[in-house]
Each structure stands twice: as structure tokens, then as C-alpha cells.
Amino acid sequence: MSIFSKVFGSESSKFIQNTTGILKQINALEAEVSKLEDSDFPKKTKEFKDRLGKGESLDDILPEAYSLVREAARRNLGERHYDVQLIGGLALHKGKIAEMRTGEGKTLVGVLPAYLNALEGKGVHIVTVNDYLSRIGAVLMGQVYNFLGLSVGVINSNNISYLYDAA
């Protein structure tokens, strides 16, 4: 480690330190969001879209959206995003690379910025080179997106398309 990095810190450590405030906001909303009825989740998605249409930014609604996704994943998958996974979602939203090892929840992390950015109504694409993982990810995370009022489709390299159907 260079003397410069020791004194000023690495870019990654600075980013992580800068997420403290947003993490506190997301975590503070957890109790409130956990009280929502299942039917409220698509309504919250519509509310977020309306707020964006009235001039709020993605960053303005990010804490609420991430808290909503966290609760949707907990209810549908039995998985709750850890703070480190929220940080990964923040990094992806900011266009940074979030390096994670196998089993640390990359697929779960990806739901956070994908949901947030889908609220603009422009569509979101998650790309992987593994057709099998794309289908599995769509089935697992499709439950969360569907619960939130969004749709999920998959296009594989063999030109076969799939649409997630909760039924």
C-alpha cells in the first residue's frame, strides 16, 4: 500500500465511508416498510414513478426504494439484504463495479439498482454470459420484481425468450 493510500484512503474505502448516511436512511425505514401489506408494494412502485414524473430524482427516492426491495426479497425469498449488499447496490447504481465472491449475493444485490432504475420506465437490462444463470435468476428474482409490480423477461443466446409468470 502506498503512503498516499495510507494517508488518504483508497477510492473504495472512501466510497464505502460515503454510503454511511444512505445506509442509515435505508435501515431507518425498515420498520415502517415491514408494516406494509403485500398489496401496497405495487402501489409504492406507482408512487415512486409518479414522484419521478414530478421531478424527484432516483437518488431522492433511493433509500425508500432500496428499503422496499429489501422487504420484498425478505417476504418472497426469505433473504434480507445485508448492509454490505446494500453498499454493492449503491455502487452498481453509481456505475461502479461491485466485486463479490461466489455465494455473497450478487444476484440479490442486482435487484436493488435494477428496480430503482426501472422506475424511470426506460427498461433495465442485466447481462450475463451464462444462459442457465439468467433463467434461474429470472425465476428467483422475478418473484421480487413481480411482487413490486414489475415484469421480467429473459433472452438467451439461442434466441429463445422467456417471460417470468408468477402463476
C-alpha positions as CSV (number, residue, x, y, z in Angstrom):
1,M,0.0,0.0,0.0
2,S,1.4,3.4,-1.0
3,I,1.9,6.2,1.5
4,F,-0.7,8.1,-0.4
5,S,-3.3,5.4,0.1
6,K,-2.4,5.1,3.8
7,V,-3.0,8.8,4.3
8,F,-5.9,9.5,2.1
9,G,-7.5,6.0,1.8
10,S,-8.4,4.1,-1.3
11,E,-11.2,5.1,-3.6
12,S,-13.2,2.0,-2.5
13,S,-12.8,2.8,1.2
14,K,-13.9,6.4,0.5
15,F,-17.0,5.2,-1.4
16,I,-17.9,2.9,1.5
17,Q,-17.5,5.7,4.0
18,N,-19.7,7.9,1.9
19,T,-22.5,5.4,2.0
20,T,-23.0,5.6,5.8
21,G,-25.7,8.2,5.6
22,I,-27.7,6.4,2.9
23,L,-27.4,3.1,4.8
24,K,-28.8,4.7,7.9
25,Q,-31.7,6.1,5.9
26,I,-32.5,2.7,4.4
27,N,-32.2,0.9,7.7
28,A,-34.4,3.5,9.5
29,L,-37.2,2.8,7.0
30,E,-37.1,-0.9,7.6
31,A,-39.7,-1.0,10.5
32,E,-42.1,1.2,8.5
33,V,-41.8,-0.8,5.3
34,S,-42.2,-4.1,7.2
35,K,-45.7,-2.9,8.2
36,L,-46.9,-2.6,4.6
37,E,-49.5,-5.1,3.3
38,D,-48.4,-7.2,0.3
39,S,-50.9,-5.3,-1.9
40,D,-49.1,-2.0,-1.0
41,F,-45.9,-2.9,-2.8
42,P,-47.1,-2.3,-6.4
43,K,-48.7,0.9,-5.1
44,K,-45.4,2.1,-3.8
45,T,-43.8,1.4,-7.2
46,K,-46.5,3.5,-8.8
47,E,-46.0,6.2,-6.2
48,F,-42.2,6.2,-6.9
49,K,-42.9,6.5,-10.7
50,D,-45.2,9.4,-10.1
51,R,-42.7,11.2,-7.9
52,L,-40.1,10.8,-10.6
53,G,-42.5,12.2,-13.1
54,K,-42.9,15.3,-10.8
55,G,-39.2,16.0,-10.8
56,E,-37.7,14.0,-7.9
57,S,-34.5,12.1,-8.8
58,L,-33.6,8.4,-8.4
59,D,-31.2,9.5,-5.7
60,D,-34.1,11.2,-3.9
61,I,-36.2,8.0,-3.7
62,L,-33.2,5.6,-3.4
63,P,-33.5,4.9,0.4
64,E,-37.2,4.2,0.2
65,A,-36.8,2.1,-2.9
66,Y,-34.0,0.0,-1.5
67,S,-35.9,-0.5,1.7
68,L,-38.9,-1.7,-0.3
69,V,-36.8,-4.1,-2.3
70,R,-35.2,-5.4,0.9
71,E,-38.6,-6.2,2.4
72,A,-39.9,-7.7,-0.9
73,A,-36.9,-10.1,-1.0
74,R,-37.4,-11.0,2.6
75,R,-41.1,-11.8,2.1
76,N,-40.7,-13.7,-1.2
77,L,-37.3,-15.3,-0.9
78,G,-36.7,-15.4,2.9
79,E,-33.5,-13.4,2.2
80,R,-32.8,-10.0,3.7
81,H,-30.1,-7.7,2.1
82,Y,-27.2,-7.2,4.5
83,D,-25.6,-3.7,4.7
84,V,-22.7,-4.9,2.6
85,Q,-25.1,-6.0,-0.1
86,L,-26.8,-2.6,0.0
87,I,-23.4,-1.0,-0.5
88,G,-22.9,-3.2,-3.5
89,G,-26.3,-2.0,-4.9
90,L,-25.3,1.6,-4.3
91,A,-22.0,1.0,-6.2
92,L,-23.9,-0.5,-9.1
93,H,-26.4,2.4,-9.2
94,K,-23.4,4.8,-9.3
95,G,-21.9,2.9,-12.3
96,K,-19.1,1.3,-10.2
97,I,-18.0,-2.3,-10.2
98,A,-19.0,-4.3,-7.1
99,E,-16.7,-7.3,-6.8
100,M,-18.2,-10.2,-4.9
101,R,-17.2,-13.8,-4.4
102,T,-19.4,-16.8,-5.2
103,G,-22.2,-17.0,-2.7
104,E,-22.1,-13.4,-1.5
105,G,-25.4,-12.5,-3.1
106,K,-24.6,-10.8,-6.5
107,T,-28.0,-11.7,-7.9
108,L,-29.8,-10.3,-4.8
109,V,-27.6,-7.2,-4.9
110,G,-28.5,-6.6,-8.6
111,V,-32.2,-6.3,-7.8
112,L,-31.7,-3.1,-5.9
113,P,-30.3,-0.8,-8.7
114,A,-32.3,-2.7,-11.3
115,Y,-35.6,-1.9,-9.5
116,L,-34.6,1.7,-8.8
117,N,-33.6,2.4,-12.4
118,A,-36.7,0.5,-13.8
119,L,-38.8,3.1,-12.1
120,E,-37.9,5.6,-14.9
121,G,-39.8,3.4,-17.3
122,K,-36.9,3.0,-19.8
123,G,-36.3,-0.7,-19.1
124,V,-33.3,-2.3,-17.5
125,H,-31.1,-5.0,-18.8
126,I,-29.0,-7.3,-16.7
127,V,-26.4,-9.1,-18.7
128,T,-24.7,-12.4,-18.0
129,V,-22.9,-14.8,-20.3
130,N,-24.5,-17.8,-18.6
131,D,-27.9,-18.7,-20.0
132,Y,-28.7,-21.1,-17.2
133,L,-28.0,-18.5,-14.5
134,S,-30.1,-15.9,-16.4
135,R,-33.1,-18.2,-16.3
136,I,-32.6,-19.2,-12.7
137,G,-32.0,-15.5,-11.7
138,A,-35.2,-14.6,-13.5
139,V,-37.2,-17.2,-11.7
140,L,-35.8,-16.3,-8.2
141,M,-35.6,-12.6,-8.6
142,G,-38.7,-12.5,-10.8
143,Q,-40.7,-13.2,-7.6
144,V,-39.4,-10.0,-6.1
145,Y,-39.8,-7.8,-9.2
146,N,-43.3,-9.2,-9.7
147,F,-44.2,-8.6,-6.1
148,L,-43.1,-5.0,-6.7
149,G,-45.3,-4.6,-9.8
150,L,-42.6,-5.1,-12.5
151,S,-42.2,-7.7,-15.2
152,V,-39.2,-9.8,-16.1
153,G,-38.1,-11.3,-19.4
154,V,-35.0,-13.3,-20.4
155,I,-33.4,-13.6,-23.8
156,N,-30.9,-16.4,-24.2
157,S,-28.1,-16.8,-26.7
158,N,-30.1,-19.5,-28.6
159,N,-32.7,-16.7,-29.3
160,I,-35.3,-18.3,-27.0
161,S,-37.1,-15.8,-24.9
162,Y,-38.8,-16.3,-21.5
163,L,-41.2,-14.1,-19.6
164,Y,-41.5,-14.6,-15.8
165,D,-45.0,-15.7,-14.9
166,A,-45.8,-15.9,-11.2
167,A,-48.6,-18.4,-11.7
